[in-house]
Amino acid sequence: MGSPGQLYAVAVGILLLAALGASVPVLVEIARDGLERHRERRTGELGGDADDEASDRTPPDSLEADTAGRTRVTCRRCGAANDAEFTYCRRCTTPL
């Protein structure tokens, strides 16, 4: 037999492999869903953020001042308010 430390290491290794095996189907489904959404956006079947109710709004002017006096940049694609120093939208990652 082995020492208690070796048995513990083997048990932890087996549990880690079991957890990884259980997570693989979920990760595969997430990847498939992402690829399907990417395909739908490319073909025009899905526009903007489909799950986001705010994407139905028309975006306001691209520059606005918030209540703290900081200048905010509004994304032309999704309408999210971003800090002026951002290069990409925080919501949809479109270049600003």
N, C-alpha and C positions, 0 to 999 in steps of 0.2 A: 504494500500500500504506500501511500505518500504521506508527507507531513500535512498537518492541518492547513498550512499556508498554501501548499500546492493544491489541495482539494478545494480550498476557497477560490483560488485563481481559476481552476477548471470550471467550477460552478458559475462564477461570474462570466467567464468566456461563453459558456453555453447559454446563459441568460441573455447576453448581449447579441449573440447570433440569432436567438429566437426573436428578440425584439426587432432586429434588422429584417429578418424574414417576414415578420408580420407587417412591417412598414413598407416593404417593397410594392405590394399591390396598390397601396394608397398613393405612393409617389408616382407610380406608372399612370394612374388615373389622373393625377394632377397634371402630369406632362401631356397626356392626351388631350385634356380639356384646354390647356394652354395652346397647343398646336391647332386645335379646332377653332378657338377664338381668333388666333392669328390668321388662319385661312379665311375665316368669315370677314374679318376686317379688310384683308387684302382684296377680296372679291366684292366688297361693298354690302354684304348681307348684314353686317353689324357696324354701326357707326358710333364713335365716341365710347364713353363708358356706359354700356347697356344697363348695368345695375345701378347707375347713379342717376337719381332723379334730376340733379342739377344740370346734367348734360343736355336736357331739353331746352334750357334757357338760352337766350341769345347772350353772348358774352358782352359785358360793358366795355367802356373805353379801356385801352390797354394800360394806362397809367392812372393811378388814383392815390390819394393820401388816406391813410387809416387814422383812427382816433388818436394814436400816439404821435402823429405828425410824420411818420415814416412814409416814404414813397413805396407803393406796392405796384407790381406789374401783374396784370390779369392775363392769363393764358387765352390766346385766341381760339384754341381748340375746345377746351373744357370749361373755361370761365373761372378757374381757381385763382385765388389771390396769392401771389408769391412775393417774397422780399426782392427788392430792386437788384441786389447783388447775385441773385440766382441766375444761372445760365439756362437751366432746364426747369420745366414745370414740376412742382412737387407731386402732383397727382398723376399726370399722364406722361411725363418725361419728354414732352415735345419741346424743342428748342424755343426759347423766348425771344 
